Amino acid sequence: MQIEVGSFVIYNGQEYQVVWIYDNGNVEIVTEGQPRKIELVQEGDLTHIR
């Protein structure tokens, strides 16, 4: 299944939601909760869960 904006993924053992996908293969992901933590990672480092 392809990762797209709104997908839930696992990165470093933690669940994130995809908020942006760049053409160069980078993906912005964010955790739920307070405060929100935003990461910029490579798409290949993510595991799609839903």
C-alpha positions as CSV (number, residue, x, y, z in Angstrom):
1,M,0.0,0.0,0.0
2,Q,1.3,3.4,-0.9
3,I,2.0,6.1,1.7
4,E,-0.1,9.2,1.1
5,V,-1.1,12.3,3.1
6,G,-3.3,11.2,6.0
7,S,-1.8,7.7,6.2
8,F,-0.7,6.4,9.6
9,V,2.9,5.1,9.7
10,I,5.4,3.7,12.1
11,Y,8.8,5.4,12.5
12,N,11.3,4.4,15.2
13,G,8.6,2.3,16.9
14,Q,6.2,5.3,17.3
15,E,2.9,6.0,15.4
16,Y,2.8,9.1,13.2
17,Q,0.5,10.6,10.6
18,V,1.8,11.8,7.2
19,V,1.1,15.5,6.7
20,W,3.2,16.2,3.6
21,I,5.1,14.3,0.9
22,Y,7.9,16.0,-1.0
23,D,8.9,15.2,-4.6
24,N,12.4,14.3,-3.4
25,G,11.2,11.4,-1.3
26,N,11.1,13.2,2.1
27,V,8.0,12.9,4.2
28,E,6.7,15.2,7.0
29,I,5.2,13.2,9.8
30,V,3.6,14.3,13.0
31,T,2.6,12.6,16.3
32,E,-0.8,13.1,17.9
33,G,-1.0,14.6,21.3
34,Q,0.6,17.6,23.0
35,P,2.9,19.0,21.9
36,R,2.8,17.8,18.3
37,K,6.2,16.6,17.2
38,I,7.0,17.0,13.5
39,E,9.7,14.9,11.8
40,L,11.2,15.1,8.3
41,V,12.2,11.6,7.2
42,Q,12.8,9.5,4.0
43,E,9.7,7.6,2.8
44,G,11.7,4.3,2.8
45,D,12.2,4.6,6.6
46,L,8.4,4.4,7.2
47,T,6.1,1.4,7.7
48,H,2.5,2.0,6.5
49,I,-0.1,0.7,8.9
50,R,-3.4,2.4,7.8
